[in-house]
Amino acid sequence: MSQKTSWTDGTSGGTHQGRPWVTPRRIAGLVLTALVLVFIFQNTQHTRIQLLVAWVTMPLWLALLGTGVIGALCGALVVSRRG
């Protein structure tokens, strides 16, 4: 069981129960979100890609995102098969 801790936020003078708003996980999430947005805005040009037999024109960031999602799904499949 986890213990509840008291902390003050410095504004109201009151004591709050639970966890503080700023946690390492939230900071990492904000940093990752910022990096993804920078990646998207830097790769907005369109590129032509061959998907099997059809040629498709799409933004480069979308093509890279799709490749990353496919890679993540393959990695998750391998990890789930091991454990």
PDB file of N, CA, C and O in Angstrom:
ATOM      1  N   MET A   1       0.841  -1.175   0.000  1.00  0.00           N
ATOM      2  CA  MET A   1       0.000   0.000   0.000  1.00  0.00           C
ATOM      3  C   MET A   1       0.882   1.233   0.000  1.00  0.00           C
ATOM      4  O   MET A   1       1.938   1.246   0.633  1.00  0.00           O
ATOM      5  N   SER A   2       0.467   2.239  -0.686  1.00  0.00           N
ATOM      6  CA  SER A   2       1.247   3.462  -0.734  1.00  0.00           C
ATOM      7  C   SER A   2       0.794   4.411   0.364  1.00  0.00           C
ATOM      8  O   SER A   2      -0.388   4.484   0.702  1.00  0.00           O
ATOM      9  N   GLN A   3       1.749   5.124   0.905  1.00  0.00           N
ATOM     10  CA  GLN A   3       1.442   6.100   1.935  1.00  0.00           C
ATOM     11  C   GLN A   3       1.104   7.427   1.285  1.00  0.00           C
ATOM     12  O   GLN A   3       1.711   7.820   0.289  1.00  0.00           O
ATOM     13  N   LYS A   4       0.125   8.111   1.861  1.00  0.00           N
ATOM     14  CA  LYS A   4      -0.202   9.448   1.374  1.00  0.00           C
ATOM     15  C   LYS A   4       0.682  10.448   2.104  1.00  0.00           C
ATOM     16  O   LYS A   4       0.893  10.351   3.313  1.00  0.00           O
ATOM     17  N   THR A   5       1.185  11.396   1.358  1.00  0.00           N
ATOM     18  CA  THR A   5       2.052  12.407   1.953  1.00  0.00           C
ATOM     19  C   THR A   5       1.398  13.765   1.828  1.00  0.00           C
ATOM     20  O   THR A   5       0.596  13.994   0.922  1.00  0.00           O
ATOM     21  N   SER A   6       1.731  14.651   2.720  1.00  0.00           N
ATOM     22  CA  SER A   6       1.215  16.014   2.671  1.00  0.00           C
ATOM     23  C   SER A   6       2.259  16.921   2.059  1.00  0.00           C
ATOM     24  O   SER A   6       3.455  16.754   2.302  1.00  0.00           O
ATOM     25  N   TRP A   7       1.816  17.878   1.269  1.00  0.00           N
ATOM     26  CA  TRP A   7       2.724  18.845   0.691  1.00  0.00           C
ATOM     27  C   TRP A   7       1.962  20.141   0.477  1.00  0.00           C
ATOM     28  O   TRP A   7       0.736  20.137   0.362  1.00  0.00           O
ATOM     29  N   THR A   8       2.670  21.224   0.425  1.00  0.00           N
ATOM     30  CA  THR A   8       2.041  22.519   0.170  1.00  0.00           C
ATOM     31  C   THR A   8       2.516  23.032  -1.171  1.00  0.00           C
ATOM     32  O   THR A   8       3.652  22.791  -1.579  1.00  0.00           O
ATOM     33  N   ASP A   9       1.628  23.746  -1.856  1.00  0.00           N
ATOM     34  CA  ASP A   9       2.002  24.269  -3.165  1.00  0.00           C
ATOM     35  C   ASP A   9       2.545  25.694  -3.082  1.00  0.00           C
ATOM     36  O   ASP A   9       2.945  26.254  -4.103  1.00  0.00           O
ATOM     37  N   GLY A  10       2.566  26.278  -1.914  1.00  0.00           N
ATOM     38  CA  GLY A  10       3.147  27.593  -1.744  1.00  0.00           C
ATOM     39  C   GLY A  10       2.223  28.742  -2.103  1.00  0.00           C
ATOM     40  O   GLY A  10       2.615  29.899  -1.951  1.00  0.00           O
ATOM     41  N   THR A  11       1.015  28.472  -2.571  1.00  0.00           N
ATOM     42  CA  THR A  11       0.127  29.563  -2.968  1.00  0.00           C
ATOM     43  C   THR A  11      -1.031  29.736  -2.000  1.00  0.00           C
ATOM     44  O   THR A  11      -1.328  30.861  -1.598  1.00  0.00           O
ATOM     45  N   SER A  12      -1.677  28.674  -1.623  1.00  0.00           N
ATOM     46  CA  SER A  12      -2.861  28.801  -0.785  1.00  0.00           C
ATOM     47  C   SER A  12      -2.548  28.654   0.692  1.00  0.00           C
ATOM     48  O   SER A  12      -3.370  29.003   1.539  1.00  0.00           O
ATOM     49  N   GLY A  13      -1.391  28.151   1.001  1.00  0.00           N
ATOM     50  CA  GLY A  13      -1.038  27.953   2.401  1.00  0.00           C
ATOM     51  C   GLY A  13      -1.648  26.695   2.979  1.00  0.00           C
ATOM     52  O   GLY A  13      -1.411  26.368   4.142  1.00  0.00           O
ATOM     53  N   GLY A  14      -2.434  25.982   2.179  1.00  0.00           N
ATOM     54  CA  GLY A  14      -3.071  24.765   2.660  1.00  0.00           C
ATOM     55  C   GLY A  14      -2.206  23.546   2.424  1.00  0.00           C
ATOM     56  O   GLY A  14      -1.181  23.612   1.745  1.00  0.00           O
ATOM     57  N   THR A  15      -2.628  22.447   2.987  1.00  0.00           N
ATOM     58  CA  THR A  15      -1.933  21.186   2.818  1.00  0.00           C
ATOM     59  C   THR A  15      -2.762  20.304   1.892  1.00  0.00           C
ATOM     60  O   THR A  15      -3.978  20.200   2.054  1.00  0.00           O
ATOM     61  N   HIS A  16      -2.116  19.679   0.935  1.00  0.00           N
ATOM     62  CA  HIS A  16      -2.789  18.806  -0.022  1.00  0.00           C
ATOM     63  C   HIS A  16      -2.385  17.365   0.252  1.00  0.00           C
ATOM     64  O   HIS A  16      -1.258  17.086   0.660  1.00  0.00           O
ATOM     65  N   GLN A  17      -3.306  16.475   0.026  1.00  0.00           N
ATOM     66  CA  GLN A  17      -3.019  15.051   0.167  1.00  0.00           C
ATOM     67  C   GLN A  17      -2.745  14.474  -1.208  1.00  0.00           C
ATOM     68  O   GLN A  17      -3.401  14.856  -2.177  1.00  0.00           O
ATOM     69  N   GLY A  18      -1.792  13.564  -1.314  1.00  0.00           N
ATOM     70  CA  GLY A  18      -1.520  12.911  -2.584  1.00  0.00           C
ATOM     71  C   GLY A  18      -0.178  13.293  -3.150  1.00  0.00           C
ATOM     72  O   GLY A  18       0.730  13.711  -2.432  1.00  0.00           O
ATOM     73  N   ARG A  19      -0.071  13.141  -4.460  1.00  0.00           N
ATOM     74  CA  ARG A  19       1.196  13.372  -5.152  1.00  0.00           C
ATOM     75  C   ARG A  19       1.278  14.792  -5.691  1.00  0.00           C
ATOM     76  O   ARG A  19       0.249  15.403  -5.980  1.00  0.00           O
ATOM     77  N   PRO A  20       2.485  15.326  -5.829  1.00  0.00           N
ATOM     78  CA  PRO A  20       2.634  16.640  -6.450  1.00  0.00           C
ATOM     79  C   PRO A  20       2.337  16.567  -7.941  1.00  0.00           C
ATOM     80  O   PRO A  20       2.423  15.498  -8.544  1.00  0.00           O
ATOM     81  N   TRP A  21       1.986  17.706  -8.535  1.00  0.00           N
ATOM     82  CA  TRP A  21       1.637  17.743  -9.953  1.00  0.00           C
ATOM     83  C   TRP A  21       2.844  17.469 -10.835  1.00  0.00           C
ATOM     84  O   TRP A  21       2.709  16.805 -11.863  1.00  0.00           O
ATOM     85  N   VAL A  22       4.019  17.962 -10.465  1.00  0.00           N
ATOM     86  CA  VAL A  22       5.209  17.796 -11.293  1.00  0.00           C
ATOM     87  C   VAL A  22       5.922  16.515 -10.875  1.00  0.00           C
ATOM     88  O   VAL A  22       6.445  16.402  -9.766  1.00  0.00           O
ATOM     89  N   THR A  23       5.925  15.554 -11.796  1.00  0.00           N
ATOM     90  CA  THR A  23       6.595  14.281 -11.546  1.00  0.00           C
ATOM     91  C   THR A  23       7.569  14.015 -12.693  1.00  0.00           C
ATOM     92  O   THR A  23       7.418  14.596 -13.768  1.00  0.00           O
ATOM     93  N   PRO A  24       8.550  13.162 -12.491  1.00  0.00           N
ATOM     94  CA  PRO A  24       9.476  12.837 -13.581  1.00  0.00           C
ATOM     95  C   PRO A  24       8.761  12.266 -14.809  1.00  0.00           C
ATOM     96  O   PRO A  24       9.169  12.538 -15.938  1.00  0.00           O
ATOM     97  N   ARG A  25       7.728  11.499 -14.608  1.00  0.00           N
ATOM     98  CA  ARG A  25       6.989  10.915 -15.740  1.00  0.00           C
ATOM     99  C   ARG A  25       6.304  12.001 -16.569  1.00  0.00           C
ATOM    100  O   ARG A  25       6.299  11.939 -17.798  1.00  0.00           O
ATOM    101  N   ARG A  26       5.728  12.991 -15.895  1.00  0.00           N
ATOM    102  CA  ARG A  26       5.067  14.080 -16.623  1.00  0.00           C
ATOM    103  C   ARG A  26       6.080  14.959 -17.339  1.00  0.00           C
ATOM    104  O   ARG A  26       5.827  15.411 -18.456  1.00  0.00           O
ATOM    105  N   ILE A  27       7.208  15.203 -16.719  1.00  0.00           N
ATOM    106  CA  ILE A  27       8.258  15.985 -17.371  1.00  0.00           C
ATOM    107  C   ILE A  27       8.749  15.261 -18.618  1.00  0.00           C
ATOM    108  O   ILE A  27       8.918  15.879 -19.669  1.00  0.00           O
ATOM    109  N   ALA A  28       8.976  13.954 -18.507  1.00  0.00           N
ATOM    110  CA  ALA A  28       9.412  13.169 -19.663  1.00  0.00           C
ATOM    111  C   ALA A  28       8.355  13.199 -20.765  1.00  0.00           C
ATOM    112  O   ALA A  28       8.697  13.286 -21.945  1.00  0.00           O
ATOM    113  N   GLY A  29       7.094  13.128 -20.402  1.00  0.00           N
ATOM    114  CA  GLY A  29       6.016  13.201 -21.385  1.00  0.00           C
ATOM    115  C   GLY A  29       5.970  14.540 -22.103  1.00  0.00           C
ATOM    116  O   GLY A  29       5.756  14.589 -23.315  1.00  0.00           O
ATOM    117  N   LEU A  30       6.172  15.638 -21.359  1.00  0.00           N
ATOM    118  CA  LEU A  30       6.195  16.962 -21.974  1.00  0.00           C
ATOM    119  C   LEU A  30       7.387  17.131 -22.903  1.00  0.00           C
ATOM    120  O   LEU A  30       7.256  17.706 -23.984  1.00  0.00           O
ATOM    121  N   VAL A  31       8.546  16.634 -22.492  1.00  0.00           N
ATOM    122  CA  VAL A  31       9.743  16.716 -23.334  1.00  0.00           C
ATOM    123  C   VAL A  31       9.544  15.897 -24.608  1.00  0.00           C
ATOM    124  O   VAL A  31       9.884  16.354 -25.700  1.00  0.00           O
ATOM    125  N   LEU A  32       8.995  14.690 -24.473  1.00  0.00           N
ATOM    126  CA  LEU A  32       8.748  13.846 -25.640  1.00  0.00           C
ATOM    127  C   LEU A  32       7.738  14.493 -26.587  1.00  0.00           C
ATOM    128  O   LEU A  32       7.908  14.438 -27.805  1.00  0.00           O
ATOM    129  N   THR A  33       6.699  15.100 -26.041  1.00  0.00           N
ATOM    130  CA  THR A  33       5.716  15.792 -26.864  1.00  0.00           C
ATOM    131  C   THR A  33       6.351  16.952 -27.625  1.00  0.00           C
ATOM    132  O   THR A  33       6.062  17.155 -28.805  1.00  0.00           O
ATOM    133  N   ALA A  34       7.211  17.708 -26.958  1.00  0.00           N
ATOM    134  CA  ALA A  34       7.896  18.825 -27.615  1.00  0.00           C
ATOM    135  C   ALA A  34       8.793  18.322 -28.741  1.00  0.00           C
ATOM    136  O   ALA A  34       8.835  18.925 -29.813  1.00  0.00           O
ATOM    137  N   LEU A  35       9.507  17.228 -28.508  1.00  0.00           N
ATOM    138  CA  LEU A  35      10.376  16.670 -29.550  1.00  0.00           C
ATOM    139  C   LEU A  35       9.574  16.184 -30.749  1.00  0.00           C
ATOM    140  O   LEU A  35       9.997  16.363 -31.891  1.00  0.00           O
ATOM    141  N   VAL A  36       8.430  15.574 -30.501  1.00  0.00           N
ATOM    142  CA  VAL A  36       7.579  15.102 -31.601  1.00  0.00           C
ATOM    143  C   VAL A  36       7.069  16.290 -32.416  1.00  0.00           C
ATOM    144  O   VAL A  36       7.043  16.225 -33.645  1.00  0.00           O
ATOM    145  N   LEU A  37       6.666  17.369 -31.754  1.00  0.00           N
ATOM    146  CA  LEU A  37       6.187  18.545 -32.478  1.00  0.00           C
ATOM    147  C   LEU A  37       7.294  19.176 -33.312  1.00  0.00           C
ATOM    148  O   LEU A  37       7.048  19.589 -34.446  1.00  0.00           O
ATOM    149  N   VAL A  38       8.509  19.260 -32.774  1.00  0.00           N
ATOM    150  CA  VAL A  38       9.639  19.785 -33.548  1.00  0.00           C
ATOM    151  C   VAL A  38       9.895  18.899 -34.759  1.00  0.00           C
ATOM    152  O   VAL A  38      10.125  19.401 -35.859  1.00  0.00           O
ATOM    153  N   PHE A  39       9.856  17.584 -34.564  1.00  0.00           N
ATOM    154  CA  PHE A  39      10.056  16.635 -35.655  1.00  0.00           C
ATOM    155  C   PHE A  39       9.017  16.842 -36.758  1.00  0.00           C
ATOM    156  O   PHE A  39       9.359  16.855 -37.941  1.00  0.00           O
ATOM    157  N   ILE A  40       7.760  17.004 -36.375  1.00  0.00           N
ATOM    158  CA  ILE A  40       6.692  17.183 -37.361  1.00  0.00           C
ATOM    159  C   ILE A  40       6.883  18.476 -38.138  1.00  0.00           C
ATOM    160  O   ILE A  40       6.773  18.482 -39.364  1.00  0.00           O
ATOM    161  N   PHE A  41       7.169  19.570 -37.440  1.00  0.00           N
ATOM    162  CA  PHE A  41       7.290  20.862 -38.119  1.00  0.00           C
ATOM    163  C   PHE A  41       8.533  20.957 -38.993  1.00  0.00           C
ATOM    164  O   PHE A  41       8.574  21.775 -39.912  1.00  0.00           O
ATOM    165  N   GLN A  42       9.543  20.141 -38.729  1.00  0.00           N
ATOM    166  CA  GLN A  42      10.741  20.163 -39.562  1.00  0.00           C
ATOM    167  C   GLN A  42      10.632  19.236 -40.774  1.00  0.00           C
ATOM    168  O   GLN A  42      11.463  19.310 -41.678  1.00  0.00           O
ATOM    169  N   ASN A  43       9.633  18.377 -40.806  1.00  0.00           N
ATOM    170  CA  ASN A  43       9.494  17.413 -41.894  1.00  0.00           C
ATOM    171  C   ASN A  43       8.119  17.528 -42.553  1.00  0.00           C
ATOM    172  O   ASN A  43       7.394  16.540 -42.672  1.00  0.00           O
ATOM    173  N   THR A  44       7.774  18.726 -42.971  1.00  0.00           N
ATOM    174  CA  THR A  44       6.452  18.930 -43.557  1.00  0.00           C
ATOM    175  C   THR A  44       6.427  18.773 -45.075  1.00  0.00           C
ATOM    176  O   THR A  44       5.348  18.733 -45.666  1.00  0.00           O
ATOM    177  N   GLN A  45       7.582  18.685 -45.715  1.00  0.00           N
ATOM    178  CA  GLN A  45       7.591  18.556 -47.176  1.00  0.00           C
ATOM    179  C   GLN A  45       6.975  17.219 -47.598  1.00  0.00           C
ATOM    180  O   GLN A  45       7.042  16.228 -46.870  1.00  0.00           O
ATOM    181  N   HIS A  46       6.384  17.218 -48.775  1.00  0.00           N
ATOM    182  CA  HIS A  46       5.768  16.002 -49.296  1.00  0.00           C
ATOM    183  C   HIS A  46       6.819  15.152 -50.004  1.00  0.00           C
ATOM    184  O   HIS A  46       7.763  15.666 -50.604  1.00  0.00           O
ATOM    185  N   THR A  47       6.629  13.865 -49.918  1.00  0.00           N
ATOM    186  CA  THR A  47       7.535  12.936 -50.583  1.00  0.00           C
ATOM    187  C   THR A  47       6.718  11.863 -51.288  1.00  0.00           C
ATOM    188  O   THR A  47       5.584  11.582 -50.899  1.00  0.00           O
ATOM    189  N   ARG A  48       7.281  11.281 -52.298  1.00  0.00           N
ATOM    190  CA  ARG A  48       6.608  10.251 -53.085  1.00  0.00           C
ATOM    191  C   ARG A  48       7.142   8.896 -52.663  1.00  0.00           C
ATOM    192  O   ARG A  48       8.349   8.658 -52.695  1.00  0.00           O
ATOM    193  N   ILE A  49       6.235   8.002 -52.265  1.00  0.00           N
ATOM    194  CA  ILE A  49       6.608   6.688 -51.737  1.00  0.00           C
ATOM    195  C   ILE A  49       5.843   5.615 -52.506  1.00  0.00           C
ATOM    196  O   ILE A  49       4.667   5.782 -52.831  1.00  0.00           O
ATOM    197  N   GLN A  50       6.533   4.511 -52.788  1.00  0.00           N
ATOM    198  CA  GLN A  50       5.866   3.394 -53.445  1.00  0.00           C
ATOM    199  C   GLN A  50       5.422   2.392 -52.391  1.00  0.00           C
ATOM    200  O   GLN A  50       6.245   1.845 -51.657  1.00  0.00           O
ATOM    201  N   LEU A  51       4.113   2.155 -52.321  1.00  0.00           N
ATOM    202  CA  LEU A  51       3.542   1.166 -51.418  1.00  0.00           C
ATOM    203  C   LEU A  51       3.096  -0.026 -52.263  1.00  0.00           C
ATOM    204  O   LEU A  51       2.040   0.004 -52.894  1.00  0.00           O
ATOM    205  N   LEU A  52       3.898  -1.049 -52.264  1.00  0.00           N
ATOM    206  CA  LEU A  52       3.695  -2.241 -53.084  1.00  0.00           C
ATOM    207  C   LEU A  52       3.642  -1.857 -54.563  1.00  0.00           C
ATOM    208  O   LEU A  52       4.689  -1.765 -55.204  1.00  0.00           O
ATOM    209  N   VAL A  53       2.452  -1.633 -55.119  1.00  0.00           N
ATOM    210  CA  VAL A  53       2.375  -1.286 -56.542  1.00  0.00           C
ATOM    211  C   VAL A  53       1.921   0.145 -56.771  1.00  0.00           C
ATOM    212  O   VAL A  53       2.074   0.665 -57.876  1.00  0.00           O
ATOM    213  N   ALA A  54       1.370   0.789 -55.761  1.00  0.00           N
ATOM    214  CA  ALA A  54       0.852   2.152 -55.921  1.00  0.00           C
ATOM    215  C   ALA A  54       1.870   3.184 -55.437  1.00  0.00           C
ATOM    216  O   ALA A  54       2.612   2.941 -54.486  1.00  0.00           O
ATOM    217  N   TRP A  55       1.894   4.339 -56.105  1.00  0.00           N
ATOM    218  CA  TRP A  55       2.714   5.463 -55.673  1.00  0.00           C
ATOM    219  C   TRP A  55       1.838   6.416 -54.885  1.00  0.00           C
ATOM    220  O   TRP A  55       0.735   6.757 -55.314  1.00  0.00           O
ATOM    221  N   VAL A  56       2.331   6.846 -53.731  1.00  0.00           N
ATOM    222  CA  VAL A  56       1.577   7.723 -52.841  1.00  0.00           C
ATOM    223  C   VAL A  56       2.422   8.951 -52.525  1.00  0.00           C
ATOM    224  O   VAL A  56       3.621   8.831 -52.275  1.00  0.00           O
ATOM    225  N   THR A  57       1.806  10.127 -52.533  1.00  0.00           N
ATOM    226  CA  THR A  57       2.478  11.347 -52.106  1.00  0.00           C
ATOM    227  C   THR A  57       1.912  11.740 -50.752  1.00  0.00           C
ATOM    228  O   THR A  57       0.702  11.915 -50.604  1.00  0.00           O
ATOM    229  N   MET A  58       2.796  11.878 -49.756  1.00  0.00           N
ATOM    230  CA  MET A  58       2.359  12.215 -48.399  1.00  0.00           C
ATOM    231  C   MET A  58       3.456  13.001 -47.697  1.00  0.00           C
ATOM    232  O   MET A  58       4.604  12.989 -48.141  1.00  0.00           O
ATOM    233  N   PRO A  59       3.117  13.686 -46.604  1.00  0.00           N
ATOM    234  CA  PRO A  59       4.144  14.389 -45.844  1.00  0.00           C
ATOM    235  C   PRO A  59       5.174  13.391 -45.286  1.00  0.00           C
ATOM    236  O   PRO A  59       4.834  12.278 -44.884  1.00  0.00           O
ATOM    237  N   LEU A  60       6.413  13.820 -45.277  1.00  0.00           N
ATOM    238  CA  LEU A  60       7.485  12.944 -44.802  1.00  0.00           C
ATOM    239  C   LEU A  60       7.269  12.513 -43.365  1.00  0.00           C
ATOM    240  O   LEU A  60       7.541  11.363 -43.021  1.00  0.00           O
ATOM    241  N   TRP A  61       6.780  13.423 -42.505  1.00  0.00           N
ATOM    242  CA  TRP A  61       6.594  13.064 -41.101  1.00  0.00           C
ATOM    243  C   TRP A  61       5.563  11.952 -40.943  1.00  0.00           C
ATOM    244  O   TRP A  61       5.685  11.117 -40.046  1.00  0.00           O
ATOM    245  N   LEU A  62       4.560  11.934 -41.797  1.00  0.00           N
ATOM    246  CA  LEU A  62       3.535  10.901 -41.716  1.00  0.00           C
ATOM    247  C   LEU A  62       4.094   9.542 -42.134  1.00  0.00           C
ATOM    248  O   LEU A  62       3.765   8.517 -41.536  1.00  0.00           O
ATOM    249  N   ALA A  63       4.936   9.542 -43.157  1.00  0.00           N
ATOM    250  CA  ALA A  63       5.561   8.294 -43.586  1.00  0.00           C
ATOM    251  C   ALA A  63       6.489   7.748 -42.501  1.00  0.00           C
ATOM    252  O   ALA A  63       6.496   6.548 -42.228  1.00  0.00           O
ATOM    253  N   LEU A  64       7.267   8.632 -41.888  1.00  0.00           N
ATOM    254  CA  LEU A  64       8.169   8.191 -40.821  1.00  0.00           C
ATOM    255  C   LEU A  64       7.395   7.744 -39.584  1.00  0.00           C
ATOM    256  O   LEU A  64       7.784   6.780 -38.924  1.00  0.00           O
ATOM    257  N   LEU A  65       6.301   8.440 -39.265  1.00  0.00           N
ATOM    258  CA  LEU A  65       5.477   8.051 -38.128  1.00  0.00           C
ATOM    259  C   LEU A  65       4.867   6.667 -38.353  1.00  0.00           C
ATOM    260  O   LEU A  65       4.844   5.837 -37.444  1.00  0.00           O
ATOM    261  N   GLY A  66       4.376   6.426 -39.562  1.00  0.00           N
ATOM    262  CA  GLY A  66       3.824   5.110 -39.876  1.00  0.00           C
ATOM    263  C   GLY A  66       4.855   4.006 -39.751  1.00  0.00           C
ATOM    264  O   GLY A  66       4.559   2.922 -39.248  1.00  0.00           O
ATOM    265  N   THR A  67       6.066   4.283 -40.211  1.00  0.00           N
ATOM    266  CA  THR A  67       7.144   3.305 -40.085  1.00  0.00           C
ATOM    267  C   THR A  67       7.472   3.046 -38.618  1.00  0.00           C
ATOM    268  O   THR A  67       7.698   1.904 -38.219  1.00  0.00           O
ATOM    269  N   GLY A  68       7.498   4.111 -37.816  1.00  0.00           N
ATOM    270  CA  GLY A  68       7.768   3.960 -36.381  1.00  0.00           C
ATOM    271  C   GLY A  68       6.695   3.164 -35.669  1.00  0.00           C
ATOM    272  O   GLY A  68       7.001   2.345 -34.802  1.00  0.00           O
ATOM    273  N   VAL A  69       5.433   3.397 -36.025  1.00  0.00           N
ATOM    274  CA  VAL A  69       4.333   2.654 -35.406  1.00  0.00           C
ATOM    275  C   VAL A  69       4.419   1.174 -35.759  1.00  0.00           C
ATOM    276  O   VAL A  69       4.221   0.314 -34.901  1.00  0.00           O
ATOM    277  N   ILE A  70       4.712   0.879 -37.014  1.00  0.00           N
ATOM    278  CA  ILE A  70       4.863  -0.521 -37.429  1.00  0.00           C
ATOM    279  C   ILE A  70       6.020  -1.167 -36.675  1.00  0.00           C
ATOM    280  O   ILE A  70       5.904  -2.311 -36.235  1.00  0.00           O
ATOM    281  N   GLY A  71       7.131  -0.453 -36.518  1.00  0.00           N
ATOM    282  CA  GLY A  71       8.266  -0.974 -35.770  1.00  0.00           C
ATOM    283  C   GLY A  71       7.931  -1.206 -34.303  1.00  0.00           C
ATOM    284  O   GLY A  71       8.339  -2.213 -33.725  1.00  0.00           O
ATOM    285  N   ALA A  72       7.187  -0.275 -33.694  1.00  0.00           N
ATOM    286  CA  ALA A  72       6.789  -0.429 -32.297  1.00  0.00           C
ATOM    287  C   ALA A  72       5.859  -1.623 -32.112  1.00  0.00           C
ATOM    288  O   ALA A  72       5.970  -2.360 -31.132  1.00  0.00           O
ATOM    289  N   LEU A  73       4.947  -1.809 -33.053  1.00  0.00           N
ATOM    290  CA  LEU A  73       4.049  -2.968 -32.972  1.00  0.00           C
ATOM    291  C   LEU A  73       4.817  -4.278 -33.111  1.00  0.00           C
ATOM    292  O   LEU A  73       4.518  -5.245 -32.410  1.00  0.00           O
ATOM    293  N   CYS A  74       5.798  -4.323 -34.003  1.00  0.00           N
ATOM    294  CA  CYS A  74       6.624  -5.526 -34.150  1.00  0.00           C
ATOM    295  C   CYS A  74       7.426  -5.784 -32.877  1.00  0.00           C
ATOM    296  O   CYS A  74       7.547  -6.929 -32.442  1.00  0.00           O
ATOM    297  N   GLY A  75       7.972  -4.730 -32.282  1.00  0.00           N
ATOM    298  CA  GLY A  75       8.710  -4.881 -31.029  1.00  0.00           C
ATOM    299  C   GLY A  75       7.827  -5.364 -29.901  1.00  0.00           C
ATOM    300  O   GLY A  75       8.236  -6.214 -29.109  1.00  0.00           O
ATOM    301  N   ALA A  76       6.607  -4.827 -29.818  1.00  0.00           N
ATOM    302  CA  ALA A  76       5.671  -5.264 -28.779  1.00  0.00           C
ATOM    303  C   ALA A  76       5.278  -6.724 -28.982  1.00  0.00           C
ATOM    304  O   ALA A  76       5.102  -7.462 -28.012  1.00  0.00           O
ATOM    305  N   LEU A  77       5.141  -7.137 -30.220  1.00  0.00           N
ATOM    306  CA  LEU A  77       4.809  -8.530 -30.511  1.00  0.00           C
ATOM    307  C   LEU A  77       5.930  -9.461 -30.055  1.00  0.00           C
ATOM    308  O   LEU A  77       5.667 -10.507 -29.462  1.00  0.00           O
ATOM    309  N   VAL A  78       7.172  -9.084 -30.330  1.00  0.00           N
ATOM    310  CA  VAL A  78       8.315  -9.908 -29.915  1.00  0.00           C
ATOM    311  C   VAL A  78       8.399  -9.988 -28.397  1.00  0.00           C
ATOM    312  O   VAL A  78       8.646 -11.062 -27.848  1.00  0.00           O
ATOM    313  N   VAL A  79       8.195  -8.863 -27.710  1.00  0.00           N
ATOM    314  CA  VAL A  79       8.281  -8.853 -26.249  1.00  0.00           C
ATOM    315  C   VAL A  79       7.149  -9.675 -25.653  1.00  0.00           C
ATOM    316  O   VAL A  79       7.371 -10.392 -24.677  1.00  0.00           O
ATOM    317  N   SER A  80       5.941  -9.597 -26.206  1.00  0.00           N
ATOM    318  CA  SER A  80       4.822 -10.363 -25.662  1.00  0.00           C
ATOM    319  C   SER A  80       5.020 -11.869 -25.892  1.00  0.00           C
ATOM    320  O   SER A  80       4.536 -12.674 -25.096  1.00  0.00           O
ATOM    321  N   ARG A  81       5.705 -12.254 -26.938  1.00  0.00           N
ATOM    322  CA  ARG A  81       5.963 -13.672 -27.201  1.00  0.00           C
ATOM    323  C   ARG A  81       6.985 -14.245 -26.222  1.00  0.00           C
ATOM    324  O   ARG A  81       6.930 -15.426 -25.878  1.00  0.00           O
ATOM    325  N   ARG A  82       7.924 -13.396 -25.774  1.00  0.00           N
ATOM    326  CA  ARG A  82       8.958 -13.854 -24.835  1.00  0.00           C
ATOM    327  C   ARG A  82       8.389 -14.074 -23.436  1.00  0.00           C
ATOM    328  O   ARG A  82       8.691 -15.073 -22.784  1.00  0.00           O
ATOM    329  N   GLY A  83       7.582 -13.151 -22.992  1.00  0.00           N
ATOM    330  CA  GLY A  83       7.129 -13.172 -21.598  1.00  0.00           C
ATOM    331  C   GLY A  83       5.857 -13.867 -21.441  1.00  0.00           C
ATOM    332  O   GLY A  83       5.344 -13.970 -20.327  1.00  0.00           O
TER     333      GLY A  83
END
